[in-house]
């Protein structure tokens, strides 16, 4: 069973010529993935990446085949592939890379093809650490710190984007003033990186699709909760800007957000996220308890913008294996 064909069948918007649901991520949608500590949802992020790169490879192969069989027709368009722009706030690039190898794709290869962009949100240093280090170098009479060796630099198989440039760290006299706008600047930079990545991919291929991924949103929310100048509404405004852009380019981009719903006792922000999203995927454990064959259940809430109503789609079961992820209809597998 395929996750996307299950969702597209219920929406009815993404069907092929034979009336069958398309096995691809729905375009023009803001998808919220909600998980808990007991039912972690990072496997869906890897599944989305696997689906994109697999579809891209298939489209490239079909394009070559059509070009070889129809050399006299220069107007054949077999459809572009796709790519992903991932904001990593929950896991390191090393983790994404290793899981990708198990699932059959290589992030370095996809990056070299222009199919993958990684925004590193974990390596942003604390300003006070850098300021302390600069003071130590000044006391030692060292004008410039020697570069780090390859091991100290960490895992970096290809060029990545950092939310904060280490070279632009300010001194303590200006840190408080700049800190008030730092979080908003981060959201602004994330938005621009998403848009630029999409535009660059569309310029190379008009049919190329881009999936924006935020893994996970809780880290940004925690920044605002500890900063008096910030507010969760800034995050919602940021998502609304992204959502509007996705609607304007509904055939070529979508967004997936991973959010841990059990990190905050106050559910107001989570409810607002669900209201803004076109589709919510809630990951839960089995009501019947532990099962060696099934890891949990996916529940779906689909939004109808015309009527401003929400509809529950039939849930499905899943099993996360080492090198694949399997989905089952309710009752189709003995537990």
C-alpha positions as CSV (number, residue, x, y, z in Angstrom):
1,X,0.0,0.0,0.0
2,X,1.2,3.5,-0.9
3,X,0.6,6.4,1.5
4,X,0.2,9.1,-1.1
5,X,-2.2,7.1,-3.3
6,X,-4.3,6.6,-0.1
7,X,-4.5,10.3,0.5
8,X,-4.9,11.3,-3.1
9,X,-7.8,8.9,-3.6
10,X,-9.8,10.6,-0.8
11,X,-9.0,14.1,-2.0
12,X,-9.9,13.2,-5.6
13,X,-7.6,16.0,-6.9
14,X,-4.6,14.0,-8.0
15,X,-5.7,11.3,-10.4
16,X,-4.1,9.9,-13.6
17,X,-5.8,9.3,-16.9
18,X,-7.1,6.0,-15.8
19,X,-8.8,7.5,-12.7
20,X,-6.3,6.0,-10.3
21,X,-4.7,8.0,-7.5
22,X,-1.2,9.3,-8.3
23,X,1.5,7.9,-6.1
24,X,3.2,11.2,-5.3
25,X,3.1,13.9,-2.7
26,X,0.1,16.2,-3.1
27,X,1.1,19.5,-4.7
28,X,0.1,22.9,-3.3
29,X,-0.5,21.6,0.2
30,X,0.7,22.4,3.6
31,X,1.0,19.1,5.5
32,X,1.4,19.0,9.3
33,X,2.9,15.8,10.7
34,X,2.2,15.5,14.4
35,X,3.9,12.9,16.6
36,X,4.6,12.2,20.3
37,X,7.4,10.9,22.4
38,X,6.0,7.4,22.2
39,X,5.3,7.5,18.5
40,X,8.2,9.4,16.8
41,X,7.5,10.7,13.3
42,X,10.9,11.2,11.7
43,X,10.5,8.1,9.6
44,X,7.9,10.0,7.5
45,X,10.5,12.7,6.7
46,X,12.8,10.1,5.3
47,X,9.9,8.5,3.5
48,X,9.0,11.8,1.8
49,X,12.6,12.2,0.7
50,X,12.8,8.7,-0.6
51,X,9.6,9.2,-2.6
52,X,10.8,12.4,-4.2
53,X,14.2,11.0,-5.3
54,X,12.7,7.8,-6.5
55,X,10.1,9.6,-8.6
56,X,12.8,11.9,-9.9
57,X,15.0,9.0,-11.1
58,X,11.9,7.4,-12.7
59,X,11.1,10.6,-14.6
60,X,14.7,11.0,-15.8
61,X,14.7,7.4,-17.1
62,X,11.3,7.9,-18.9
63,X,12.6,11.1,-20.4
64,X,15.7,9.4,-21.8
65,X,13.6,6.5,-23.1
66,X,11.2,8.9,-24.9
67,X,14.0,10.9,-26.4
68,X,15.6,7.7,-27.8
69,X,12.3,6.5,-29.3
70,X,11.1,9.9,-30.6
71,X,14.1,11.7,-31.9
72,X,12.1,13.5,-34.5
73,X,9.8,15.2,-31.9
74,X,11.4,17.9,-29.9
75,X,8.3,19.0,-28.1
76,X,7.8,15.9,-25.9
77,X,7.7,16.7,-22.2
78,X,7.7,13.7,-19.9
79,X,7.5,15.8,-16.8
80,X,10.2,17.0,-14.5
81,X,11.4,15.4,-11.4
82,X,11.5,17.0,-8.1
83,X,13.7,18.1,-5.2
84,X,13.6,18.9,-1.5
85,X,14.7,21.8,0.6
86,X,15.2,20.5,4.2
87,X,15.5,22.6,7.3
88,X,17.2,20.3,9.8
89,X,16.3,21.3,13.4
90,X,15.6,17.9,14.8
91,X,18.4,15.7,13.4
92,X,22.0,16.2,12.1
93,X,22.9,15.9,8.4
94,X,24.9,12.8,9.4
95,X,21.6,11.1,10.5
96,X,19.7,12.1,7.3
97,X,22.6,10.8,5.2
98,X,22.9,7.4,6.9
99,X,19.1,6.8,6.8
100,X,19.0,7.8,3.2
101,X,21.7,5.2,2.3
102,X,19.6,2.5,4.0
103,X,16.5,3.6,2.0
104,X,18.3,3.6,-1.3
105,X,19.3,7.2,-2.0
106,X,22.4,9.2,-1.6
107,X,22.1,12.8,-0.4
108,X,25.4,13.8,-1.9
109,X,24.4,12.5,-5.3
110,X,21.0,14.2,-5.1
111,X,22.6,17.5,-4.0
112,X,25.0,17.4,-7.0
113,X,22.1,16.8,-9.3
114,X,20.4,19.9,-7.8
115,X,17.6,17.8,-6.1
116,X,18.5,18.5,-2.5
117,X,19.3,21.5,-0.4
118,X,20.0,21.3,3.3
119,X,19.6,24.2,5.8
120,X,21.6,23.4,8.9
121,X,19.8,24.7,12.0
122,X,21.7,22.6,14.6
123,X,25.2,24.0,14.2
124,X,24.3,27.6,15.0
125,X,26.7,28.5,17.9
126,X,25.7,30.4,21.0
127,X,27.0,33.9,20.8
128,X,28.5,33.9,24.3
129,X,30.7,31.0,23.3
130,X,32.1,32.8,20.3
131,X,32.6,36.0,22.2
132,X,34.4,34.1,25.0
133,X,36.6,32.4,22.4
134,X,37.4,35.7,20.7
135,X,38.4,37.2,24.0
136,X,40.7,34.2,24.7
137,X,42.4,34.6,21.3
138,X,42.9,38.3,22.0
139,X,44.4,37.6,25.4
140,X,46.8,35.2,23.7
141,X,47.8,37.7,21.1
142,X,46.3,35.6,18.2
143,X,44.7,37.7,15.5
144,X,43.2,34.8,13.6
145,X,42.3,31.3,14.7
146,X,43.8,28.5,12.6
147,X,41.2,26.5,10.6
148,X,39.8,23.3,12.0
149,X,40.9,20.0,10.6
150,X,38.4,17.8,8.7
151,X,37.4,15.8,11.8
152,X,36.8,18.8,14.0
153,X,34.7,20.5,11.2
154,X,32.2,17.6,11.4
155,X,30.3,15.7,8.8
156,X,30.0,17.9,5.7
157,X,29.9,15.9,2.4
158,X,28.5,18.9,0.5
159,X,27.8,22.6,0.9
160,X,25.0,23.4,3.3
161,X,23.2,26.6,4.3
162,X,23.6,28.0,7.9
163,X,20.9,30.1,9.5
164,X,23.5,32.3,11.2
165,X,26.9,33.2,9.7
166,X,29.6,32.8,12.3
167,X,31.5,35.7,10.8
168,X,28.7,38.1,11.6
169,X,28.7,37.6,15.4
170,X,28.4,40.9,17.2
171,X,30.0,42.0,20.4
172,X,28.3,41.9,23.7
173,X,27.5,45.6,23.6
174,X,25.2,45.1,20.7
175,X,24.1,41.5,21.4
176,X,21.0,42.4,23.4
177,X,19.7,44.8,20.8
178,X,20.3,42.4,17.9
179,X,18.9,39.5,19.8
180,X,15.5,41.2,19.8
181,X,15.3,40.8,16.0
182,X,17.4,37.7,15.6
183,X,14.5,35.2,15.7
184,X,12.5,37.2,13.1
185,X,15.6,37.4,11.0
186,X,15.9,33.7,11.1
187,X,12.4,33.2,9.9
188,X,12.9,35.7,7.2
189,X,16.1,33.9,6.0
190,X,14.3,30.5,6.1
191,X,11.5,31.9,3.9
192,X,14.0,33.4,1.4
193,X,16.0,30.2,1.2
194,X,12.9,28.2,0.5
195,X,11.7,30.6,-2.2
196,X,15.1,30.9,-3.8
197,X,15.5,27.1,-3.9
198,X,12.1,26.7,-5.6
199,X,12.7,29.4,-8.1
200,X,16.1,28.0,-9.0
201,X,14.7,24.5,-9.6
202,X,11.8,25.8,-11.7
203,X,14.2,27.9,-13.8
204,X,16.0,24.7,-14.7
205,X,12.8,22.7,-15.3
206,X,9.3,24.2,-15.4
207,X,7.8,20.9,-14.3
208,X,10.1,20.3,-11.4
209,X,8.5,20.1,-8.0
210,X,9.9,21.2,-4.7
211,X,9.0,20.0,-1.2
212,X,9.9,22.3,1.7
213,X,10.5,20.3,4.9
214,X,10.8,21.7,8.4
215,X,12.1,19.1,10.9
216,X,10.9,20.1,13.5
217,X,9.1,23.2,14.3
218,X,9.3,22.9,18.1
219,X,12.9,24.3,18.2
220,X,11.7,27.6,16.7
221,X,8.8,27.7,19.1
222,X,11.1,27.1,22.1
223,X,13.3,30.1,20.9
224,X,10.2,32.3,21.0
225,X,9.0,31.1,24.3
226,X,12.3,32.0,26.0
227,X,12.6,35.4,24.2
228,X,10.4,38.3,25.4
229,X,10.6,40.0,22.0
230,X,9.2,37.0,20.2
231,X,5.8,35.4,19.9
232,X,4.3,32.2,18.4
233,X,2.3,34.5,16.1
234,X,5.5,35.3,14.3
235,X,5.9,31.6,13.5
236,X,2.2,31.4,12.3
237,X,2.8,34.5,10.2
238,X,5.8,32.9,8.7
239,X,3.8,29.7,7.9
240,X,1.0,31.8,6.4
241,X,3.6,33.5,4.1
242,X,4.9,30.1,3.0
243,X,1.3,28.8,2.6
244,X,0.4,31.7,0.3
245,X,3.5,31.1,-1.8
246,X,2.6,27.4,-2.1
247,X,-0.9,28.2,-3.2
248,X,0.4,30.7,-5.8
249,X,2.7,27.9,-7.1
250,X,0.3,25.0,-6.4
251,X,1.6,22.8,-9.2
252,X,5.3,22.9,-8.3
253,X,5.7,23.0,-4.5
254,X,4.4,21.7,-1.1
255,X,5.5,21.9,2.5
256,X,5.8,19.3,5.3
257,X,6.2,20.3,8.9
258,X,7.1,17.9,11.8
259,X,5.8,19.0,15.2
260,X,5.9,17.2,18.5
261,X,2.5,17.8,19.9
262,X,3.2,16.6,23.4
263,X,6.0,19.0,24.2
264,X,3.6,21.7,25.5
265,X,0.6,21.4,27.7
266,X,-1.0,24.4,26.1
267,X,-2.6,23.1,22.8
268,X,-3.5,26.5,21.4
269,X,-0.5,26.7,19.1
270,X,-1.0,23.2,17.9
271,X,-4.7,23.9,17.2
272,X,-3.7,26.9,15.2
273,X,-1.2,24.8,13.2
274,X,-3.9,22.3,12.4
275,X,-6.2,25.1,11.3
276,X,-3.6,26.5,8.9
277,X,-2.6,23.2,7.4
278,X,-4.4,21.5,4.5
279,X,-3.7,18.1,5.9
280,X,-2.7,16.9,9.4
281,X,-1.1,13.5,9.9
282,X,-1.3,12.4,13.5
283,X,1.0,9.5,14.4
284,X,-0.1,7.4,17.4
285,X,0.5,4.0,18.9
286,X,-1.9,1.1,18.5
287,X,-4.9,1.2,20.7
288,X,-4.6,-2.5,21.2
289,X,-1.1,-2.2,22.6
290,X,2.2,-3.6,21.4
291,X,2.5,-5.6,18.2
292,X,5.7,-7.0,16.6
293,X,4.3,-6.6,13.1
294,X,2.9,-3.0,13.3
295,X,4.5,0.0,14.9
296,X,1.6,2.4,15.0
297,X,-1.2,4.2,13.3
298,X,-1.5,7.2,11.0
299,X,-4.7,9.3,11.5
300,X,-5.6,12.0,8.9
301,X,-7.5,15.2,9.1
302,X,-8.2,16.9,5.8
303,X,-9.2,20.5,5.4
304,X,-11.9,21.7,2.9
305,X,-11.1,25.3,2.2
306,X,-14.3,25.9,0.3
307,X,-16.5,25.0,3.2
308,X,-13.9,25.6,5.9
309,X,-14.6,22.2,7.4
310,X,-12.4,19.3,8.4
311,X,-12.9,15.6,7.4
312,X,-11.3,12.5,8.9
313,X,-9.8,10.2,6.4
314,X,-9.6,6.4,7.2
315,X,-6.5,5.7,9.2
316,X,-3.8,3.2,8.2
317,X,-1.2,1.2,10.0
318,X,2.6,1.4,9.4
319,X,5.7,-0.6,10.0
320,X,9.2,1.1,10.0
321,X,11.9,-1.4,8.9
322,X,15.6,-0.8,8.5
323,X,15.5,-0.2,4.8
324,X,11.8,0.4,4.0
325,X,8.5,1.7,5.4
326,X,5.3,-0.3,4.9
327,X,1.7,0.8,5.2
328,X,-1.4,-1.3,5.7
329,X,-5.1,-0.7,5.5
330,X,-6.9,-1.2,8.8
331,X,-7.6,-4.9,9.3
332,X,-5.5,-6.0,6.4
333,X,-2.7,-7.5,8.5
334,X,-2.9,-9.9,11.4
335,X,-1.6,-8.2,14.6
